[in-house]
Amino acid sequence: MKVVYVSDGAALYGGTKVVYQHVRGLRRLGVLAEVVSPDPTPLWFPGAESFYRQVSPLSAAGIGPADIAVGTNWFTVPIAARVSAKVTFHLCQCYEALYPAIRDRWSEIEAVYRLPTRKLAVSPHLARLIEERIGHTARFVPQPFDARVFRPPAHDRPEDGSFRLLLSGQWDLPIKGVEWAMRALRPLVYESPRLSLVRLSQDAPQEEVEFWPDADRSIQLPIELVPDLVRGVDAYLGPSTEVEGFGLPTLEAMGCARPAVLTDIGAARSIDPREEASIRVPHGDDDALRGAVRRLRDSPDLRRRLGSSGRRIAEEYSEDRTAWALFECFSEALGFRAQDLLNEPLAITRAVEEWRRQIVDEHQRATRVAERVSELGQEAVRVERQIAHLRAARSNVESRVAESNRALGRAAGLETAT
């Protein structure tokens, strides 16, 4: 089975990361899955070079044939639909036809959703929304997540009177609710001087910095450093609007056993339906938001209880679970049972993929060793040159001393003759 995910770029965003995790998980099952994009291979995602192919300009002809083609957002779906593939899927991570910022393109977006593609939705509420708005059935596929990476800290932060609250997302992206949340929370600083707002985002617009200049900001943080950042806070705030498709940062916070304050939207209810790991508030209700943050600020026991429940929720998700759900879906679309495809040839493919990965790892290690040996060789040459220089200097000094001794001898002889 060959599966190609059609992406419009390789920038570091949560939705892009999800696509790469889909492909990585499918390849572990022996599927020949890849991502195509007009951008160069991303350096921020480990192992991307093994499944990523740059196609610029992005076109069906450049992509080539596949069994399954997956459009990863509304403007790559038409390209995926033109790929020479047996079945085309539309991966829905949100419903863009509700984004206020692109209202002038809503009709165009809805036309893409009405294309005869099979829909994959990252949450049950998004699947329901697509069915209600478009009339197409969307199949829920759980989000990929590694609870081994996003895990609780070895030790809780000391109770020193401070309270660190994590808020991720773009200030100028209304669906994330960041600007509303920051304006609503700012008065808490005056009653809790040790409240520290921790921001994780791709940029920091001047308006945001001027409004909250003393926030602890992490801009374009490498993905391998994000878990430590999450573990270092006391609570997470997710103020998104109803347009939010899933809210992966919420799951990351729960994986680290951090309690959450979430807006009462479909995405939040999908993750924590019984409100065991979070406190939900209506979007736009400033008083409710401040009240929920105060509750967590003032009760370490509540934070621990919600955090523990969040960890249990996060452990239900995994990259392998997602990959198997995708494998079943793609197999059925091609007219096969997934279990029938997991045969000996497929097992051989999986083994070959694993051997190739090991060979690549060994090659990279050998390259690093060779580079280090080269560096040491260059350093040895420099040291030998320094030794030669010192020897020459010593010889020069000894010659000068000998000459001085001879001059002194001649002077002493003259004095004796006199």
C-alpha positions in Angstrom: 0.0 0.0 0.0 1.4 3.4 -1.0 0.0 6.4 0.8 1.0 10.0 0.0 0.1 13.0 2.2 -0.1 16.3 0.3 1.1 19.2 2.4 1.4 22.9 1.5 4.5 23.5 3.6 6.9 22.3 6.3 6.7 25.0 8.9 6.6 24.0 12.6 2.9 23.9 13.4 0.9 21.4 15.4 -1.1 20.3 12.4 2.0 19.6 10.4 3.5 17.6 13.2 0.3 15.4 13.3 0.7 14.7 9.5 4.3 13.6 10.1 3.2 11.4 13.0 0.6 9.7 10.8 3.2 8.8 8.2 5.8 7.7 10.8 3.2 5.4 12.4 2.0 4.0 9.1 5.6 3.2 8.1 6.0 1.2 11.2 3.1 -1.0 10.0 5.0 -1.5 6.7 3.0 1.0 4.7 4.9 2.9 2.0 3.8 6.3 3.3 5.3 9.7 2.5 4.7 13.4 2.8 5.1 15.7 -0.3 5.4 19.4 0.0 7.0 22.3 -2.0 9.3 23.2 1.0 12.7 21.6 1.7 12.9 18.8 4.2 12.1 20.1 7.7 14.9 19.9 10.2 12.7 20.2 13.2 11.0 16.8 13.0 13.4 13.8 13.8 13.6 11.3 10.9 11.7 13.4 8.4 14.3 12.7 5.7 13.2 9.1 5.6 9.6 9.9 4.5 9.6 13.4 3.2 9.8 14.4 -0.5 10.0 17.9 -1.9 7.8 18.5 -4.9 8.1 22.1 -6.2 5.9 23.3 -7.6 3.3 21.1 -5.9 1.4 19.2 -8.6 -0.3 15.9 -9.2 2.2 15.1 -12.0 5.1 15.8 -9.7 3.7 13.7 -6.9 3.1 10.6 -9.1 0.8 7.6 -8.5 -0.3 6.2 -5.2 -3.0 3.9 -3.7 -4.2 6.6 -1.3 -3.8 10.3 -1.6 -4.5 12.5 1.5 -5.1 16.2 1.3 -4.0 17.7 4.6 -6.0 21.0 4.4 -8.6 22.6 2.2 -6.2 24.0 -0.4 -4.2 20.8 -0.9 -7.3 18.5 -1.2 -7.9 19.6 -4.9 -4.3 18.6 -5.7 -4.7 15.3 -3.9 -7.9 14.7 -5.8 -5.9 15.0 -9.1 -3.2 12.5 -8.0 -3.4 9.2 -9.8 -4.7 7.4 -6.8 -7.4 4.8 -6.2 -8.9 6.7 -3.3 -8.6 10.3 -2.1 -9.0 11.4 1.6 -9.4 14.8 3.2 -7.7 15.0 6.6 -9.8 17.5 8.6 -8.1 19.0 11.6 -10.5 21.9 11.8 -13.4 23.4 9.8 -11.8 26.4 8.0 -15.2 27.7 6.7 -15.8 29.1 10.2 -12.6 31.1 10.4 -13.6 34.8 10.6 -10.3 35.9 9.1 -11.0 34.2 5.8 -14.7 34.8 5.6 -14.4 35.9 2.0 -13.3 32.3 1.1 -15.9 30.4 3.0 -17.8 29.4 -0.2 -14.6 28.2 -1.8 -13.7 26.2 1.3 -17.2 24.6 1.5 -16.9 23.6 -2.2 -13.7 21.7 -1.4 -15.4 19.9 1.5 -18.2 18.9 -0.9 -15.8 17.1 -3.2 -16.3 13.4 -3.3 -13.4 12.6 -1.0 -13.5 10.5 2.1 -13.2 12.6 5.3 -10.9 11.9 8.3 -11.7 14.0 11.4 -9.3 14.4 14.4 -12.1 14.6 16.9 -15.7 13.3 17.2 -17.1 16.8 17.5 -15.4 17.8 14.3 -16.8 14.8 12.5 -20.3 15.8 13.7 -19.8 19.4 12.5 -18.7 18.3 9.0 -21.8 16.0 8.7 -24.1 18.8 9.9 -22.6 21.5 7.6 -21.7 19.4 4.5 -23.7 16.2 4.8 -20.7 14.0 4.4 -19.7 11.3 6.9 -16.3 11.9 8.5 -14.5 9.0 10.1 -12.9 9.8 13.5 -9.2 9.0 13.8 -7.6 9.6 17.2 -4.8 12.0 17.5 -1.2 10.6 17.6 0.5 11.2 20.9 3.5 10.0 22.8 2.8 9.9 26.5 6.3 8.7 27.1 7.7 12.0 25.9 5.0 14.2 27.5 5.2 12.6 31.0 4.9 14.1 34.5 8.0 15.6 36.1 10.0 13.5 38.5 9.3 16.0 41.3 6.6 18.7 41.6 7.6 22.3 41.6 8.3 23.6 45.1 5.5 25.5 46.9 7.2 28.9 46.8 4.1 31.0 46.4 4.6 31.4 42.6 2.1 30.2 40.0 3.2 29.5 36.4 0.4 29.4 33.8 1.1 28.2 30.3 -0.7 29.8 27.4 0.1 28.6 23.8 -0.9 29.9 20.4 -0.8 33.0 18.3 -2.0 36.3 19.7 -3.3 37.4 16.3 -5.2 34.2 15.5 -8.7 34.8 17.0 -9.7 31.1 17.0 -7.0 30.4 19.7 -8.5 33.1 22.0 -5.0 34.2 23.2 -5.7 37.9 23.1 -9.0 37.6 25.0 -7.4 35.3 27.6 -4.5 37.7 28.2 -6.7 40.7 28.6 -9.0 38.9 30.9 -6.1 37.6 33.1 -4.1 40.7 33.3 -5.9 42.0 36.5 -4.8 38.9 38.3 -1.2 40.2 38.3 -2.2 42.9 40.7 -3.7 40.5 43.2 -1.1 37.8 42.6 2.3 39.5 41.9 3.9 36.1 41.6 1.7 35.0 38.8 3.9 34.2 35.8 2.4 33.9 32.3 4.4 31.4 30.2 3.9 31.9 26.5 4.6 29.4 23.8 4.2 30.6 20.2 5.7 31.1 16.8 6.1 34.8 17.3 5.5 37.7 19.7 3.7 40.6 18.0 4.6 44.1 19.3 1.0 44.6 20.5 1.2 41.5 22.7 4.6 42.4 24.1 3.5 45.9 25.0 0.4 44.6 26.7 2.2 41.9 28.8 5.9 42.7 28.6 7.0 40.5 31.5 5.6 37.3 30.2 8.0 34.3 30.0 8.2 33.8 26.3 9.4 30.8 24.3 9.3 31.7 20.6 9.7 28.8 18.0 10.9 26.5 20.7 12.4 23.2 19.2 9.9 20.4 19.7 12.3 18.4 21.8 12.3 21.1 24.4 8.5 21.6 24.7 7.9 18.7 27.2 10.3 20.2 29.7 8.6 23.6 29.3 5.2 22.0 30.0 6.5 20.1 33.0 7.8 23.4 34.5 4.4 25.1 34.8 1.5 24.7 37.3 -1.4 24.8 34.9 -2.4 25.1 31.3 -4.9 27.5 29.7 -6.7 26.6 26.5 -9.0 29.5 25.5 -9.9 28.5 21.9 -13.2 29.2 20.2 -15.6 26.5 18.9 -13.7 26.4 15.6 -10.8 24.5 17.3 -10.6 21.0 15.8 -8.8 19.2 18.7 -6.3 21.2 20.8 -3.2 19.1 20.9 -1.4 21.3 23.5 -4.2 20.4 25.9 -3.3 16.7 25.6 0.4 17.5 26.0 -0.4 19.3 29.2 -2.5 16.4 30.4 0.4 14.0 29.5 2.6 16.0 31.9 -0.1 15.8 34.6 -0.8 19.6 34.4 -4.4 20.7 35.2 -6.1 22.8 32.5 -8.6 25.6 32.2 -10.4 25.2 28.9 -13.2 27.0 27.2 -16.4 24.9 27.0 -16.1 23.9 23.3 -16.5 20.6 21.4 -12.8 20.0 21.3 -12.4 20.3 25.1 -15.5 18.0 25.7 -14.0 15.4 23.3 -10.8 15.2 25.3 -12.2 15.5 28.8 -16.0 14.6 28.5 -16.5 14.2 32.3 -14.5 17.3 33.2 -12.1 15.2 35.3 -8.9 16.9 34.2 -10.0 20.4 33.6 -12.2 23.3 34.5 -14.3 24.5 31.7 -15.5 28.1 31.2 -17.6 29.9 28.6 -15.5 31.6 25.9 -15.5 35.3 26.4 -16.5 35.2 30.1 -13.7 37.1 31.8 -14.9 36.6 35.3 -15.3 32.8 34.8 -11.8 32.6 33.4 -10.2 34.5 36.3 -12.3 32.4 38.8 -11.0 29.1 37.3 -7.4 30.3 37.4 -7.8 31.4 41.0 -9.1 28.0 41.9 -6.1 26.3 40.5 -3.7 28.9 41.9 -5.1 28.5 45.4 -5.4 24.7 45.6 -2.4 22.5 45.1 -4.6 19.5 45.9 -7.0 20.4 43.1 -4.1 20.8 40.7 -2.8 17.3 41.6 -6.2 15.7 41.3 -7.0 17.2 37.9 -3.4 16.5 36.7 -3.6 12.8 37.7 -6.9 12.4 35.8 -5.3 14.2 32.8 -2.4 11.8 32.8 -4.8 8.8 32.6 -6.6 10.5 29.6 -3.4 11.1 27.8 -2.2 7.5 28.2 -5.2 6.4 26.1 -3.7 8.1 23.0 -0.7 6.8 21.1 0.9 7.0 17.6 0.4 3.3 17.2 -3.3 3.5 17.9 -3.6 6.3 15.3 -1.6 4.3 12.7 -3.8 1.3 13.1 -7.0 3.3 12.8 -5.6 4.8 9.6 -4.5 1.4 8.3 -7.9 0.0 8.8 -9.5 2.9 7.1 -7.2 2.9 4.1 -7.5 -0.9 3.8 -11.3 -0.8 3.8 -11.2 2.0 1.2 -9.1 -0.3 -1.1 -11.4 -3.2 -0.5 -9.3 -5.2 1.9 -9.4 -6.2 5.5 -6.6 -4.7 7.4 -5.7 -8.0 9.1 -5.4 -9.7 5.7 -2.8 -7.1 4.6 -0.6 -7.8 7.7 1.0 -10.9 6.1 4.5 -12.1 5.6 5.5 -9.7 2.8 4.3 -6.8 4.9 6.3 -8.1 7.8 9.3 -8.2 5.6 8.7 -4.7 4.5 8.5 -3.6 8.1 11.8 -5.3 8.8 13.5 -3.7 5.8 12.2 -0.3 6.9 13.6 -0.9 10.4 17.0 -2.1 9.0 17.1 0.9 6.8 16.5 3.2 9.8 19.2 1.4 11.7 21.6 1.7 8.8 20.9 5.5 8.6 21.4 5.8 12.3 24.7 3.9 12.1 25.8 6.0 9.1 25.0 9.2 11.0 26.9 8.0 14.0 29.9 6.9 11.8 29.8 10.3 10.2 29.9 12.1 13.5 32.8 9.9 14.6 34.7 10.6 11.4 34.1 14.3 11.8 35.4 14.1 15.4 38.4 12.1 14.2 39.1 14.8 11.6 38.7 17.5 14.2 41.2 15.7 16.4 43.6 15.2 13.5 43.5 18.9 12.7 44.0 19.7 16.4 47.0 17.3 16.4 48.5 19.1 13.4 48.1 22.4 15.2 49.7 21.0 18.3 52.7 19.7 16.3 53.1 23.0 14.6 53.1 24.7 18.0 55.7 22.2 19.3 57.9 22.8 16.2 57.5 26.6 16.8 58.5 26.2 20.4 61.5 24.0 19.5 62.6 26.6 17.0 62.2 29.3 19.6 64.1 27.3 22.1 67.0 26.8 19.6 67.0 30.5 18.8 67.2 31.3 22.5 70.0 28.7 23.1 71.9 30.2 20.1 71.5 33.7 21.6 72.7 32.4 25.0 75.7 30.8 23.5 76.5 33.9 21.6 76.1 35.9 24.8 78.4 33.5 26.6 81.1 33.8 23.9 80.8 37.6 24.0 81.2 37.5 27.8 84.2 35.2 27.4 85.9 37.6 25.0 85.2 40.5 27.2 86.6 38.6 30.2 89.8 37.8 28.2 90.3 41.4 27.3 89.9 42.5 30.9 92.5 39.9 32.1 95.0 41.0 29.4 94.5 44.6 30.5 
